Amino acid sequence: MRELTYAQALREALIEEMDRNPDIILLGEDIGVYGGVFKVTDGLLARYGPERVRETPISEAGFTGVAIGLAMTGKHPMVEIMFMDFIWVAADPVFNQAAKMRYMSGGRVQVPLVIRTQQGGGRGNGAQHSQSLESIFTHIPGLKVALPATPYDAKGLLKAAFRDRNPVVFIEHKMLYTTKGLVPAEEYIIPLGQADIKRTGSDVTVVSLSRTVLHALEAAEELAREGISVEVIDLRCTVPLDLETILASVRKTNRLVIAHESHRRLGIGAEIAALVQEHAFDCLDAPVARVGAMDVPIPCSAPLESAVLPGKEDIIAAIKRLLR
């Protein structure tokens, strides 16, 4: 297999799917000549032309609404929201139209739409450019939500998103674009809703997603030197949620830590903790632990941002509390 960056894997998925399906149209700010703020769409304007790679005005509500109309009438658009934080501007088209149209039409109208965006902190971009909002989309019925952590997963899940007939919110992380990993040259697809056990272990389960998976793996590696065996599960998707993989691991390790970069309050960790309590309470030898960002706006200052966002040390501390 080849080693690709996260951004290269995403671009390769876009090229393969656009070559396969001429109905795929990209819409977004600076995705053409500039190649996207994180260069994922670099070169696609020259390859496919302005009819399929459409530069848009700074109007998320406008071009997202246009994309939903295109999806309802036979096309398969992909919208790029430059920063996740801007999704609030397009809240009505996404939450009230795309998510509900198939249900409200009795299945007669489908909305095959991919919304690509990126979230998270780590660059000092401040409170309006560093939020992690996967829980918002997870809460809305009708949307599927994917958050790949590795180049391999990024390509396979994006291809799956384009094969789906429902709106898929595809959330990347701004600190992952330059990370590298092995990606097969041959075509592959990762089904939406299939978690991945990134590391097997026997003492405690850590469930994570997106960039925090990398922190969890670092924590597991460090704890292994102390004789603590950590199983790391990458959710990959919050909708559909692969609860069975989580439960099987918890029944083996009897302890669970859930780690994510979004705010701890009402994050996906709260939902998973409730589900595990409902389905595997008798297997738990300790309370479920949650690791997340502090419930404050994400600071711009690097030291403050580092203090607010969860990292390897926070996961290690949570695991050791469970094992006392």
C-alpha positions as semicolon CSV with decimal commas, in nm:
position;residue;x (nm);y (nm);z (nm)
1;M;0,000;0,000;0,000
2;R;0,100;0,360;-0,053
3;E;0,145;0,621;0,215
4;L;-0,085;0,919;0,162
5;T;-0,174;1,220;0,368
6;Y;-0,527;1,258;0,496
7;A;-0,587;1,538;0,242
8;Q;-0,450;1,327;-0,046
9;A;-0,674;1,036;0,050
10;L;-0,979;1,263;0,047
11;R;-0,884;1,410;-0,291
12;E;-0,836;1,062;-0,435
13;A;-1,182;0,962;-0,313
14;L;-1,332;1,271;-0,476
15;I;-1,160;1,197;-0,807
16;E;-1,265;0,832;-0,811
17;E;-1,626;0,913;-0,728
18;M;-1,649;1,206;-0,972
19;D;-1,504;0,988;-1,247
20;R;-1,758;0,717;-1,164
21;N;-2,063;0,940;-1,130
22;P;-2,107;1,243;-1,361
23;D;-2,394;1,367;-1,142
24;I;-2,155;1,460;-0,860
25;I;-2,115;1,838;-0,840
26;L;-1,899;2,023;-0,587
27;L;-2,008;2,357;-0,440
28;G;-1,824;2,575;-0,192
29;E;-1,614;2,879;-0,117
30;D;-1,262;2,883;-0,268
31;I;-1,281;2,518;-0,377
32;G;-1,182;2,590;-0,738
33;V;-0,887;2,813;-0,824
34;Y;-0,756;2,814;-0,466
35;G;-0,818;2,441;-0,421
36;G;-0,996;2,470;-0,088
37;V;-0,871;2,624;0,234
38;F;-0,699;2,293;0,321
39;K;-0,622;2,205;-0,045
40;V;-0,841;1,895;-0,061
41;T;-1,001;2,007;-0,390
42;D;-0,673;2,128;-0,541
43;G;-0,665;2,056;-0,915
44;L;-1,027;1,947;-0,944
45;L;-1,141;2,263;-1,124
46;A;-0,888;2,199;-1,402
47;R;-0,990;1,833;-1,420
48;Y;-1,370;1,872;-1,421
49;G;-1,439;2,233;-1,516
50;P;-1,657;2,504;-1,359
51;E;-1,983;2,319;-1,422
52;R;-1,889;2,047;-1,174
53;V;-1,659;2,242;-0,939
54;R;-1,859;2,551;-0,860
55;E;-1,716;2,846;-0,671
56;T;-1,986;3,003;-0,456
57;P;-2,043;3,339;-0,290
58;I;-1,996;3,367;0,086
59;S;-2,349;3,245;0,152
60;E;-2,365;2,905;0,319
61;A;-2,745;2,919;0,342
62;G;-2,765;2,998;-0,028
63;F;-2,537;2,736;-0,178
64;T;-2,641;2,467;0,069
65;G;-3,002;2,530;-0,027
66;V;-2,908;2,509;-0,395
67;A;-2,731;2,178;-0,331
68;I;-3,039;2,034;-0,161
69;G;-3,249;2,133;-0,462
70;L;-2,996;1,968;-0,694
71;A;-3,004;1,651;-0,484
72;M;-3,385;1,639;-0,489
73;T;-3,389;1,667;-0,869
74;G;-3,136;1,404;-0,971
75;K;-2,786;1,531;-0,901
76;H;-2,550;1,422;-0,622
77;P;-2,393;1,740;-0,488
78;M;-2,115;1,780;-0,235
79;V;-2,111;2,100;-0,033
80;E;-1,790;2,211;0,135
81;I;-1,843;2,424;0,445
82;M;-1,506;2,591;0,494
83;F;-1,521;2,579;0,875
84;M;-1,774;2,371;1,070
85;D;-1,859;2,683;1,273
86;F;-2,027;2,835;0,966
87;I;-2,287;2,557;0,951
88;W;-2,516;2,763;1,175
89;V;-2,573;2,996;0,881
90;A;-2,714;2,698;0,686
91;A;-2,905;2,547;0,978
92;D;-3,252;2,562;0,819
93;P;-3,151;2,403;0,485
94;V;-2,962;2,123;0,662
95;F;-3,177;2,052;0,968
96;N;-3,525;2,132;0,835
97;Q;-3,497;2,047;0,466
98;A;-3,222;1,795;0,386
99;A;-3,275;1,587;0,700
100;K;-3,655;1,572;0,676
101;M;-3,748;1,571;0,307
102;R;-3,731;1,194;0,252
103;Y;-3,951;1,130;0,555
104;M;-4,199;1,407;0,476
105;S;-4,240;1,285;0,117
106;G;-4,293;0,924;0,218
107;G;-3,968;0,827;0,048
108;R;-4,060;0,977;-0,289
109;V;-3,797;1,252;-0,263
110;Q;-3,440;1,154;-0,177
111;V;-3,159;1,392;-0,085
112;P;-2,826;1,229;-0,181
113;L;-2,605;1,505;-0,045
114;V;-2,257;1,508;0,110
115;I;-2,166;1,798;0,335
116;R;-1,789;1,804;0,381
117;T;-1,653;2,024;0,654
118;Q;-1,377;2,036;0,914
119;Q;-1,380;2,114;1,281
120;G;-1,172;2,114;1,597
121;G;-0,895;2,311;1,758
122;G;-0,519;2,296;1,770
123;R;-0,431;2,589;1,543
124;G;-0,525;2,883;1,764
125;N;-0,809;2,977;1,532
126;G;-1,030;3,098;1,817
127;A;-1,383;3,038;1,938
128;Q;-1,557;3,094;1,604
129;H;-1,331;2,860;1,403
130;S;-1,252;2,573;1,641
131;Q;-1,578;2,414;1,753
132;S;-1,657;2,041;1,738
133;L;-2,026;2,002;1,662
134;E;-2,084;1,638;1,573
135;S;-2,337;1,602;1,856
136;I;-2,562;1,862;1,691
137;F;-2,589;1,660;1,371
138;T;-2,612;1,331;1,559
139;H;-2,921;1,464;1,735
140;I;-3,111;1,531;1,409
141;P;-3,290;1,226;1,259
142;G;-3,236;1,192;0,885
143;L;-2,865;1,277;0,878
144;K;-2,575;1,033;0,873
145;V;-2,254;1,153;1,039
146;A;-1,898;1,033;0,965
147;L;-1,573;1,145;1,135
148;P;-1,267;0,965;0,995
149;A;-0,944;0,965;1,196
150;T;-0,697;0,820;0,942
151;P;-0,626;0,857;0,569
152;Y;-0,748;0,499;0,510
153;D;-1,078;0,571;0,682
154;A;-1,112;0,914;0,521
155;K;-1,104;0,771;0,170
156;G;-1,319;0,466;0,237
157;L;-1,587;0,656;0,428
158;L;-1,606;0,943;0,179
159;K;-1,661;0,696;-0,104
160;A;-1,936;0,532;0,103
161;A;-2,094;0,873;0,163
162;F;-2,119;0,931;-0,212
163;R;-2,284;0,590;-0,262
164;D;-2,553;0,670;-0,001
165;R;-2,894;0,812;-0,096
166;N;-2,927;1,010;0,228
167;P;-2,760;1,334;0,341
168;V;-2,423;1,255;0,498
169;V;-2,235;1,507;0,711
170;F;-1,867;1,426;0,661
171;I;-1,660;1,588;0,935
172;E;-1,284;1,614;0,903
173;H;-1,038;1,765;1,153
174;K;-0,813;2,055;1,063
175;M;-0,516;1,895;1,241
176;L;-0,540;1,569;1,047
177;Y;-0,486;1,689;0,689
178;T;-0,108;1,644;0,696
179;T;-0,109;1,315;0,891
180;K;-0,003;1,010;0,690
181;G;-0,117;0,652;0,662
182;L;-0,130;0,349;0,435
183;V;-0,402;0,353;0,169
184;P;-0,462;0,073;-0,085
185;A;-0,428;0,157;-0,452
186;E;-0,727;-0,061;-0,538
187;E;-1,082;0,057;-0,473
188;Y;-1,236;-0,007;-0,132
189;I;-1,533;0,126;0,062
190;I;-1,588;0,138;0,438
191;P;-1,959;0,099;0,523
192;L;-2,108;0,385;0,721
193;G;-2,178;0,277;1,078
194;Q;-1,897;0,025;1,115
195;A;-1,661;0,103;1,404
196;D;-1,298;-0,010;1,396
197;I;-1,094;-0,161;1,677
198;K;-0,769;0,029;1,628
199;R;-0,594;-0,156;1,912
200;T;-0,699;-0,463;2,108
201;G;-0,675;-0,476;2,486
202;S;-0,816;-0,642;2,795
203;D;-0,814;-0,397;3,089
204;V;-1,018;-0,099;2,966
205;T;-1,201;0,014;2,653
206;V;-1,149;0,363;2,512
207;V;-1,410;0,472;2,258
208;S;-1,309;0,775;2,056
209;L;-1,346;0,947;1,719
210;S;-1,168;1,184;1,483
211;R;-0,837;1,334;1,603
212;T;-0,890;1,212;1,961
213;V;-0,840;0,855;1,835
214;L;-0,474;0,944;1,785
215;H;-0,451;1,070;2,144
216;A;-0,614;0,748;2,263
217;L;-0,363;0,536;2,073
218;E;-0,074;0,737;2,221
219;A;-0,221;0,687;2,567
220;A;-0,260;0,314;2,507
221;E;0,100;0,286;2,392
222;E;0,229;0,467;2,700
223;L;0,013;0,265;2,939
224;A;0,125;-0,062;2,778
225;R;0,473;0,010;2,916
226;E;0,314;0,008;3,262
227;G;0,139;-0,322;3,201
228;I;-0,206;-0,175;3,132
229;S;-0,382;-0,318;2,826
230;V;-0,612;-0,067;2,651
231;E;-0,856;-0,146;2,372
232;V;-0,912;0,154;2,142
233;I;-1,231;0,172;1,935
234;D;-1,266;0,433;1,660
235;L;-1,637;0,501;1,612
236;R;-1,580;0,638;1,259
237;C;-1,952;0,730;1,252
238;T;-2,192;0,858;1,514
239;V;-2,488;0,787;1,283
240;P;-2,528;0,496;1,230
241;L;-2,368;0,410;1,565
242;D;-2,200;0,070;1,596
243;L;-2,319;-0,005;1,948
244;E;-2,254;-0,379;1,920
245;T;-1,877;-0,331;1,882
246;I;-1,875;-0,106;2,189
247;L;-2,079;-0,348;2,398
248;A;-1,869;-0,648;2,298
249;S;-1,554;-0,466;2,408
250;V;-1,704;-0,348;2,737
251;R;-1,819;-0,702;2,817
252;K;-1,457;-0,807;2,772
253;T;-1,275;-0,527;2,958
254;N;-1,547;-0,426;3,208
255;R;-1,437;-0,062;3,198
256;L;-1,513;0,221;2,956
257;V;-1,365;0,563;2,881
258;I;-1,519;0,778;2,608
259;A;-1,295;1,052;2,469
260;H;-1,382;1,326;2,220
261;E;-1,277;1,682;2,146
262;S;-1,626;1,830;2,159
263;H;-1,746;1,978;2,485
264;R;-1,801;1,722;2,758
265;R;-2,153;1,845;2,834
266;L;-2,404;1,662;2,610
267;G;-2,125;1,531;2,387
268;I;-2,150;1,193;2,213
269;G;-1,985;1,046;2,522
270;A;-2,299;1,114;2,725
271;E;-2,514;0,919;2,479
272;I;-2,274;0,624;2,467
273;A;-2,248;0,618;2,847
274;A;-2,627;0,601;2,869
275;L;-2,650;0,324;2,608
276;V;-2,383;0,113;2,779
277;Q;-2,560;0,159;3,113
278;E;-2,884;0,042;2,952
279;H;-2,739;-0,261;2,775
280;A;-2,432;-0,372;2,974
281;F;-2,462;-0,228;3,324
282;D;-2,391;-0,562;3,490
283;C;-2,059;-0,587;3,305
284;L;-1,917;-0,261;3,440
285;D;-1,664;-0,280;3,723
286;A;-1,640;0,099;3,745
287;P;-1,845;0,402;3,637
288;V;-1,814;0,508;3,273
289;A;-1,562;0,791;3,240
290;R;-1,594;1,078;2,991
291;V;-1,310;1,290;2,853
292;G;-1,396;1,602;2,654
293;A;-1,322;1,969;2,611
294;M;-1,400;2,207;2,894
295;D;-1,741;2,370;2,863
296;V;-1,601;2,707;2,758
297;P;-1,548;2,873;2,418
298;I;-1,226;2,748;2,255
299;P;-0,950;3,004;2,329
300;C;-0,719;3,152;2,069
301;S;-0,419;3,155;2,304
302;A;-0,212;2,841;2,251
303;P;-0,157;2,764;2,624
304;L;-0,526;2,821;2,703
305;E;-0,641;2,618;2,402
306;S;-0,416;2,333;2,511
307;A;-0,565;2,345;2,860
308;V;-0,924;2,342;2,732
309;L;-0,891;2,064;2,473
310;P;-0,844;1,701;2,583
311;G;-0,521;1,519;2,505
312;K;-0,326;1,203;2,579
313;E;-0,267;1,289;2,943
314;D;-0,638;1,341;3,010
315;I;-0,716;0,996;2,869
316;I;-0,437;0,836;3,074
317;A;-0,567;1,002;3,391
318;A;-0,922;0,880;3,323
319;I;-0,803;0,524;3,264
320;K;-0,597;0,518;3,582
321;R;-0,894;0,644;3,786
322;L;-1,101;0,350;3,663
323;L;-0,828;0,099;3,749
324;R;-0,773;0,211;4,108
